[in-house]
């Protein structure tokens, strides 16, 4: 059995290894991070407790620093 790596797979493997995690979380990832439901995250957003960025597609992204600030202070970060 041969253990050679297919050259077409090598680029994909290397990019996966070198990829840095994004500091921008989806609603689902934010809920996992705070260990609550997605519905609760949406409530925090609607009540202006969490600062979010809305993409042109309508998707919501929450920055990790805003999640950490919410954990520490329960308020939006600056």
C-alpha positions in Angstrom: 0.0 0.0 0.0 1.3 3.4 -1.0 1.1 6.3 1.5 1.7 9.1 -1.0 -0.4 12.3 -0.7 -2.2 13.3 -3.8 -0.8 16.7 -5.0 -4.3 18.1 -5.4 -5.1 17.3 -1.7 -1.8 18.8 -0.5 -3.0 22.4 -0.9 -6.2 21.7 0.9 -4.4 19.9 3.7 -1.9 22.7 4.1 -4.5 25.5 4.1 -6.5 23.6 6.7 -3.4 23.4 8.9 -2.4 27.0 8.5 -5.9 28.5 8.8 -6.4 30.7 11.8 -9.8 30.6 13.5 -12.0 33.6 12.7 -12.8 35.9 15.6 -16.3 36.4 14.1 -18.9 33.9 15.4 -22.3 33.0 13.9 -25.3 32.9 16.2 -25.0 29.2 16.6 -21.3 29.4 17.5 -22.0 32.3 19.9 -24.6 30.1 21.6 -22.1 27.3 21.9 -19.5 29.6 23.3 -21.9 31.1 25.9 -23.5 27.6 26.5 -27.0 28.9 25.8 -29.6 28.5 23.1 -29.5 30.4 19.7 -32.9 31.9 20.7 -31.3 33.4 23.8 -28.5 34.9 21.7 -31.1 36.5 19.5 -32.9 37.9 22.6 -29.6 39.4 23.8 -29.1 40.9 20.3 -32.7 42.3 20.1 -32.3 43.8 23.6 -29.0 45.4 22.6 -27.0 43.4 25.1 -24.7 42.0 22.3 -23.1 44.2 19.7 -23.3 42.5 16.3 -22.4 43.0 12.7 -25.0 42.2 10.0 -23.7 41.1 6.6 -25.4 42.2 3.4 -26.9 38.7 3.1 -28.7 39.3 6.5 -26.4 36.9 8.4 -25.3 38.0 11.9 -21.7 37.9 13.2 -20.6 38.5 16.8 -17.0 39.3 17.6 -15.3 37.1 20.2 -14.3 40.3 22.2 -18.0 41.3 22.4 -18.9 37.8 23.7 -16.1 38.0 26.3 -17.2 41.5 27.4 -20.8 40.2 27.7 -19.6 37.4 30.0 -17.5 39.8 32.1 -19.8 42.8 32.3 -23.1 41.9 30.8 -22.8 45.0 28.5 -21.8 45.8 25.0 -18.0 46.4 24.6 -16.9 49.8 23.1 
